[in-house]
Amino acid sequence: MWGIGELWEGGGLTVAEEHLATAVSHHVLTRLYPGLLRREQRRGDTVVVGAVHGEHHVLGLRMVADVFEGAGFDVRFLGADVPMDSLAAWVSEHHPAAVALGVTMPLGGVTLVRQLRALRDRDPQLRLIVGGQGVPAVLRHGAGVFYAADSEQLAFRDPLTELWNRRAFDDRYEALTGQQFTRAPTILMIDVDHFKSVNDGFGHDAGDRALIGVARCITSVLRPDDFAARYGGDEFVVLLPDTPPDEAARFGERIRGQVESELTDPPLTVSIGVSVPDHASRRRATLDVDRALYEAKECGRNQVAFA
């Protein structure tokens, strides 16, 4: 989709050719749907998808909405030319988990910034996702929003923490162990201690902020080749290529210490399991590291344990 837009913008495609190429892309994307539709419904997680005010290109957004829906979210697809006031009012009333806005033309970038500001004023905790060639550079790197270059990235990202998701973890592990004589990466499995009590005692918004905070602590210690994902619920997983046990233990301890010292409202701790596989089986490796995590919890939590 991105390449099609670049060709059209540079005069390499006619409007008719651009529409045909987009339709072909949509056909290819449907191959993802059978796998996506096996996901369990995430009740209560509503994602609003639409084009900014004045934007009329929505086929790419329709693909994004399909990916979200296949991943189990309750999707409200608003289509083209969504008025700012109406969207802000809807967010105030219904409190969705996230709003995803697309813009293809550069002139729409100013409108997008205004619309995002209005949404943030209505709900400071709202997760904002933007995509399309019209997204200004300031929104592509930080600025409190998640910039999605394409729908494939959305399919492999966790929208809450902005880490990779379990599907991406499976793919990365297979890629790292797919070549002969390649050593399997060291695995860290991280679980938030007593997370249910955080949700029950402080509310689900506090629980979401806690997970975001843990994700931030994890990513702050990673090296360029390391990989972190939200494995599910309050569990996270980290892959450390070419990392011996003693170095992996230091990584785990740094994460554990940062969570304990930085996430204090409410106070959080994590338990961490570490496994250094001597085989390429992802299933065996995850079972091993899960046992190590269980050991850390059985021994009192807030610690690092080895398989």
Secondary structure, DSSP 8 states (H G I E B T S, - for coil): -HHHHHHHHTTSS-HHHHHHHHHHHHHHHGGGHHHHTTS---TT-EEEEEE-TT----HHHHHHHHHHHHTT-EEEEEES---HHHHHHHHHHH--SEEEEE--STTHHHHHHHHHHHHHHH-TT-EEEEESTTS-GGGTS-TTSEE-SSHHHHHTB-TTT-SB-HHHHHHHHHHHHSSTT----EEEEEEETTHHHHHHHH-HHHHHHHHHHHHHHHHTT--TT-EEEEEETTEEEEEETT--HHHHHHHHHHHHHHHHHH-BTTB--EEEEEE--SS--HHHHHHHHHHHHHHHHHTTSSSEEE-
